Amino acid sequence: MPDTGQDGEQPRPAQPSVTATDTATGASPDAGGPAPAASPAQDRMHRFTSANMIRSLLPLLVICLVIVGVTALRQNPTDPVRDVDPASAQRAAAERADYELLVPTDLPDGWRSTSVRTNAGSVQAGAPVTLEIGWFTPSEEYAGYVVSDDPGAPALADVLDGATADGTEQVDGQTWERLDTQRGETALTRTADGATLVVSGSASDEELATLAGSLEPYAP
């Protein structure tokens, strides 16, 4: 009769041997178990390939191409002249000047204002005010107008310095002094209400006379 041990209990079967395992992965360190799981940071690095980067930048590239295309459509390559609106500069000069500002008014079709400049926004009350406006004329030449109560204004000096007298010219009942500038252009000049007015440029005599004859007191 087999020995049942103390208190009549059956002998317990031998326990199988247990091999130590990696508590983190559940794999035996001696066995070829599965590789450790990649961290989230490593996973992101693996997914950040060149193809993924290109796909992420593609929408931005499309937007840039659309902007460039719209800009190109708005520009006319056969007409490089850019028009500007002199209204705000004229208004600023009229509000600040101590003289009655004369500005070109109702010029014929084909006159395109391409530049305007005034110091009215940066001078103190009572200081000289200068206004410059340039045009592209119907004959595709340049005509400019300068008015200032500063005899030494650079805009006046740029036209009048070194110019030689060439008689006078009557324009709509006003007498203008005619000059030949150092640039080989014609200039018409006169004074009004303490300000010096100059019309000049490469435009024809007829176009310069048209510009001079269009001057009227500024009206908002």
C-alpha positions as CSV (number, residue, x, y, z in Angstrom):
1,M,0.0,0.0,0.0
2,P,1.5,3.3,-0.9
3,D,2.5,5.8,1.7
4,T,0.0,8.5,1.9
5,G,2.1,10.8,4.1
6,Q,1.0,12.5,7.2
7,D,-2.7,12.9,7.9
8,G,-3.6,10.7,5.0
9,E,-2.8,13.3,2.3
10,Q,-1.7,12.3,-1.1
11,P,1.9,13.3,-2.0
12,R,1.9,16.4,-4.2
13,P,3.3,16.1,-7.7
14,A,6.6,17.8,-8.4
15,Q,6.3,21.4,-9.6
16,P,7.7,22.1,-13.1
17,S,10.8,24.2,-13.2
18,V,10.1,27.9,-14.0
19,T,12.5,29.9,-16.1
20,A,12.9,33.6,-15.3
21,T,11.3,35.9,-17.7
22,D,11.6,39.6,-18.6
23,T,9.0,41.3,-16.5
24,A,8.7,44.1,-19.1
25,T,8.0,41.9,-22.2
26,G,7.1,38.5,-20.8
27,A,9.9,36.9,-22.9
28,S,12.7,34.9,-21.6
29,P,16.0,36.7,-21.8
30,D,17.7,33.6,-23.1
31,A,15.0,32.8,-25.6
32,G,14.5,34.5,-29.0
33,G,11.2,36.3,-28.0
34,P,9.5,39.3,-29.6
35,A,11.4,42.6,-29.8
36,P,10.5,45.3,-27.3
37,A,7.7,47.6,-28.4
38,A,8.8,50.9,-29.9
39,S,8.1,54.1,-27.9
40,P,5.7,56.7,-29.3
41,A,8.6,59.0,-30.2
42,Q,10.3,56.3,-32.2
43,D,7.0,55.5,-33.9
44,R,6.7,59.1,-35.1
45,M,10.2,59.2,-36.3
46,H,9.6,56.0,-38.4
47,R,6.5,57.5,-40.0
48,F,8.3,60.8,-40.8
49,T,9.6,59.8,-44.2
50,S,10.4,61.9,-47.2
51,A,7.1,60.9,-48.8
52,N,5.1,61.9,-45.8
53,M,6.9,65.3,-45.6
54,I,6.1,66.0,-49.3
55,R,2.5,65.1,-48.8
56,S,2.3,67.4,-45.8
57,L,3.8,70.3,-47.8
58,L,1.7,69.8,-50.9
59,P,-1.3,71.9,-49.8
60,L,1.0,74.8,-49.0
61,L,2.6,74.5,-52.4
62,V,-0.8,74.5,-54.1
63,I,-1.8,77.7,-52.2
64,C,1.4,79.5,-53.2
65,L,0.9,78.5,-56.9
66,V,-2.7,79.9,-56.8
67,I,-1.5,83.2,-55.4
68,V,1.3,83.5,-58.0
69,G,-1.2,82.7,-60.8
70,V,-3.8,85.2,-59.6
71,T,-1.1,87.9,-59.4
72,A,0.2,87.1,-62.9
73,L,-3.3,87.3,-64.3
74,R,-3.8,90.8,-62.9
75,Q,-0.7,92.1,-64.5
76,N,-0.7,93.0,-68.1
77,P,2.8,92.3,-69.6
78,T,2.1,94.6,-72.6
79,D,1.4,97.6,-70.2
80,P,4.2,98.1,-67.7
81,V,2.7,101.4,-66.5
82,R,1.2,101.4,-63.0
83,D,-1.4,104.0,-62.2
84,V,-1.6,105.7,-58.9
85,D,-4.3,107.9,-57.3
86,P,-3.0,111.3,-56.3
87,A,-6.3,112.2,-54.4
88,S,-5.1,111.5,-50.9
89,A,-1.8,113.4,-51.4
90,Q,-3.6,116.4,-52.8
91,R,-6.0,116.4,-49.9
92,A,-3.2,116.3,-47.4
93,A,-1.2,119.0,-49.1
94,A,-4.3,121.3,-49.3
95,E,-5.1,120.8,-45.6
96,R,-1.5,121.6,-44.5
97,A,-0.4,124.3,-47.0
98,D,-0.5,128.0,-46.2
99,Y,-1.1,128.8,-49.9
100,E,-4.0,128.1,-52.2
101,L,-3.1,124.7,-53.7
102,L,-3.5,124.4,-57.5
103,V,-3.8,120.9,-58.8
104,P,-4.4,119.5,-62.3
105,T,-8.1,119.0,-63.0
106,D,-10.0,117.3,-65.7
107,L,-7.1,116.2,-67.8
108,P,-8.1,114.6,-71.1
109,D,-8.3,110.9,-71.6
110,G,-5.0,109.1,-71.9
111,W,-3.3,111.0,-69.1
112,R,-2.2,108.4,-66.4
113,S,-0.8,109.5,-63.1
114,T,2.1,107.2,-62.2
115,S,3.7,108.9,-59.2
116,V,2.8,111.2,-56.4
117,R,4.7,112.6,-53.4
118,T,4.2,115.2,-50.7
119,N,5.8,116.1,-47.4
120,A,2.5,117.3,-45.9
121,G,2.2,114.3,-43.6
122,S,5.5,115.0,-41.9
123,V,5.7,118.8,-41.5
124,Q,4.6,121.0,-38.7
125,A,1.8,123.6,-39.2
126,G,3.1,126.6,-41.0
127,A,6.0,124.8,-42.6
128,P,6.5,124.7,-46.4
129,V,4.5,122.1,-48.2
130,T,5.6,120.4,-51.5
131,L,3.5,118.3,-53.9
132,E,4.8,116.4,-56.8
133,I,2.7,114.4,-59.4
134,G,4.0,112.6,-62.5
135,W,2.0,111.5,-65.6
136,F,2.4,109.1,-68.5
137,T,1.0,111.2,-71.4
138,P,-1.0,110.1,-74.4
139,S,2.1,110.4,-76.5
140,E,3.8,108.0,-74.1
141,E,6.1,110.6,-72.6
142,Y,6.6,112.0,-69.1
143,A,5.1,115.2,-67.7
144,G,5.6,116.3,-64.1
145,Y,4.0,119.0,-61.9
146,V,5.6,120.4,-58.7
147,V,4.2,123.1,-56.4
148,S,5.9,124.3,-53.3
149,D,6.2,127.4,-51.1
150,D,9.8,126.4,-50.3
151,P,12.1,128.0,-52.9
152,G,14.8,125.5,-52.0
153,A,12.6,122.4,-52.2
154,P,14.6,119.5,-53.8
155,A,11.8,118.8,-56.2
156,L,12.0,122.4,-57.5
157,A,15.8,122.4,-57.6
158,D,15.8,119.1,-59.5
159,V,14.1,120.9,-62.4
160,L,15.2,124.5,-62.1
161,D,18.9,124.3,-61.1
162,G,21.0,125.0,-64.1
163,A,18.0,125.7,-66.4
164,T,18.3,128.4,-68.9
165,A,15.6,131.0,-69.9
166,D,13.8,130.5,-73.2
167,G,11.3,133.3,-73.3
168,T,7.7,133.1,-72.0
169,E,4.5,131.3,-72.9
170,Q,0.9,132.3,-72.4
171,V,-1.4,129.5,-71.2
172,D,-5.0,130.3,-70.6
173,G,-4.2,133.9,-69.8
174,Q,-1.4,133.1,-67.5
175,T,2.2,134.0,-68.3
176,W,4.7,131.2,-67.7
177,E,8.5,131.4,-67.9
178,R,9.9,128.9,-70.4
179,L,13.1,127.1,-69.5
180,D,15.5,124.5,-71.0
181,T,16.5,122.1,-68.2
182,Q,19.9,120.4,-67.8
183,R,18.2,117.2,-68.8
184,G,17.3,118.7,-72.2
185,E,13.6,119.0,-71.3
186,T,11.2,122.0,-71.4
187,A,9.9,123.5,-68.1
188,L,7.2,126.1,-67.6
189,T,7.2,127.9,-64.3
190,R,5.4,130.8,-62.5
191,T,4.5,131.8,-59.0
192,A,1.0,132.0,-57.5
193,D,0.0,132.9,-53.9
194,G,3.6,132.6,-52.7
195,A,4.2,129.2,-54.2
196,T,6.3,128.2,-57.2
197,L,4.6,126.1,-59.9
198,V,6.6,124.0,-62.3
199,V,5.5,121.9,-65.3
200,S,8.2,119.9,-67.0
201,G,9.1,116.7,-68.7
202,S,9.9,115.0,-72.0
203,A,6.3,115.6,-73.2
204,S,5.6,117.8,-76.2
205,D,5.0,121.5,-75.8
206,E,1.3,120.9,-76.4
207,E,1.0,118.4,-73.7
208,L,2.9,120.6,-71.2
209,A,0.6,123.4,-72.0
210,T,-2.4,121.1,-71.5
211,L,-1.1,120.2,-68.0
212,A,-0.3,123.9,-67.1
213,G,-3.7,125.0,-68.3
214,S,-5.5,122.3,-66.2
215,L,-4.5,123.8,-62.9
216,E,-7.3,124.8,-60.6
217,P,-7.7,125.4,-56.9
218,Y,-8.0,122.2,-55.0
219,A,-11.6,121.2,-54.3
220,P,-12.3,118.1,-52.3
